[in-house]
Amino acid sequence: MQKWEYLFVRLDYFAGDLRPKLANGKELPAQDGGISLHEYANQAGEEGWELVGMNYTPTYGYGFLVFKRPKLEEVSG
């Protein structure tokens, strides 16, 4: 049976744009306000992550991206 792992990324509104802030609860580096949303999504895609959901609440100024990828099976031997 296929198993999955998930990546939850919190977005914050920054200087007129949405920027990734946290990934699975860990703060992302914020050099020059962090990278753009499309740059982050492209980087995640290069690492095998597929964007499967997004939520943004303008009233609060933050939202979330949800990515998933197949979980690698551990080889026992």
C-alpha positions, -999 to +999 in steps of 0.1 A: +000+000+000+013+035-009+023+056+021+026+094+020+045+121+038+032+157+041+046+192+042+026+220+057+038+255+049+025+286+066+022+317+044+024+352+058+016+385+040+048+404+035+053+437+016+023+432-007+030+395-013+025+361+003+058+345+015+065+311+030+072+315+067+071+280+084+075+245+071+062+217+094+065+241+123+101+252+116+109+288+107+123+293+072+153+315+065+141+351+060+169+367+040+154+397+023+119+387+034+122+352+022+116+337-013+085+342-033+056+317-032+062+304-067+100+300-061+092+280-029+066+258-047+091+251-076+118+242-051+094+218-033+085+203-067+122+196-074+123+177-041+093+155-052+066+174-034+032+179-051+010+208-040-024+193-030-041+222-012-040+258-003-059+280+022-055+318+027-075+340+050-070+377+041-086+388+074-057+372+093-030+377+067-018+341+067-026+308+051-012+273+044+001+252+015-002+215+018+022+193-002+026+155-003+050+130-018+053+092-017+070+081+015+102+062+009+101+027+022+129+019+047+150-010+036+157-035+064+183-060+060 
